[in-house]
Amino acid sequence: MKETPYKRDVGYTIELKYKIRFTSAEVPDILARFTKRYIDREKLKKYYLLWNSLNKDLIVKCLPIEKIKNFPLPPNKSVFLYDERQKIFYGTTIKDIIDFVQSFELWDEVDACIFDKDMDWGAAITHEDKILCWGSINIE
């Protein structure tokens, strides 16, 4: 599939390779399931970002962003990535997400959630250069 740039407001480009860029009609159902399972809607009204509005009963592990290279799933595993700043929803792979994150520059501010179709786990990339993970995934 064609490699497409990931565009930012500030005029520079970070590239995320992806297999699918979902239409706006497809995204609400997937995000609604994710939100219902993991997000406190009251907190979301106040904090706006999904990763900053996680349910209080979730056990969340916070790691430096460099730990993305230790993502414990096969590189070719298909996952979703939701870019909260750009409001773009992608179907991609773990390898492409790792490459994407490792290409960040110091000034890049990305807020994105990663999960698969089963939604047994989730991870977030934050503009604070952290990775949050929860559920049945354990990044070391």
N, C-alpha and C positions, 0 to 999 in steps of 0.2 A: 504494500500500500504506500501511497505517496507520503513523504515526510513533510510535515507542515509546521511552520513556526508557531511558537507559543508567544503571543504578543502581550506586551505590558504597557501600561499607561505612560511610562516614562520614556518611551521611545527606543528601547533596546529589546533584543529578542533572545529568549531562552528557548531551546527546542525540546519539545516532548514528542517522541515518536509514538504513534498510536495506531491502532487498527480501526477504531470506530470513534467518530465524533457524533454523539447522539443528537437528535433533533429536540427542539424545545417541547415537542409533544410527548416524547418518550421519557424525558427526565423526571417529571413530577411524580410518577408512580414509584420509580426506584428511590428517589430522595425521600418520598413520604414513608416508605418502609424503613429506610435507614433512620430517619428522624424519629419515627414512632418507637423504634427499638433503643436508640442511644441518646436522644437529645431531650433536654428539659426545655419545653417550649417557653416557659416564663423567663428562664435565663437567656434564651435566644433573643427574646424581645429587647433585653437589656444589653447583651454583649454582641449580638449580630453574627458572630462566627460560630459555626457548628462545634469546632474543637474546644471553644471556650464556653460551651453550653452543654457539656456532657452531663448525663444523669449522675447525681451524687453517689449512687450506689455502685457505679462502675469502679473497678480496680484498674487504675490507669498508671502505666509506667512511663516516666519521662526520661528521655535520653538525648544526648547531643546528636545533632543532625548527621555527624560523621558515621554514626552507627547504622545508617541506612544500608550500608554495604553488607551488614549481617542479617538482612531480612531473611527469615527462616523458611522461605517458600521457594519452589523451583523457579529459576529465572524466566521460564516460558509460561508461568502461571498467569492466566487471564484475570485481570482485576479491573475495577472501576477507579477512576481518579476524578474527583470533583474539585475543580479550582473555584474556591469561594470568591475570590476577588474578581475573576473574569466571568464567573457564572457559566463555566463551560464544563461539560461532563464528557469524559473520555472512556473508552474501552481500550486498555493497554496491557502491558506485561510488567512483571516485577523488574525484569532487567531494564526495561525502558524507563521505569520510574527511578531506579538506582542511578542510571546514566544521567537522567534529567537533574536529579538532586545534586549529583557530583559536579554538574556543570555550573552551579550557582556561583555568582560573584558576591562580594561582600554587600553590595547595595540591593541585591534581589530580595524582595519581600513576597513570599508565597505562603498562602494559607490554603491547604488542600486536604481532603479526606480520601483515604484509600480503603477499599473493602472489596469483597468478592460477592458473587450472586447469592451465596448462602448467608452472608452477613453474620457469621459466627465470631467474627473478629473485626477490628477496625484499627486504623492508624491515621495519624494526622501529621502533616508537615506544617510547622508554624513559622510565621515571620520572625519569631524569636530564636530561630535556628535550633529548634527542638523537634524531636519526634515523640509523639504520644502513641502508645499502643494499649489495646485492651482486648478482652475476649480470649479466644483460643490461640493467640499468637504471642510469641515471646522473643523479642529482639534482644540480643545480648551485646 
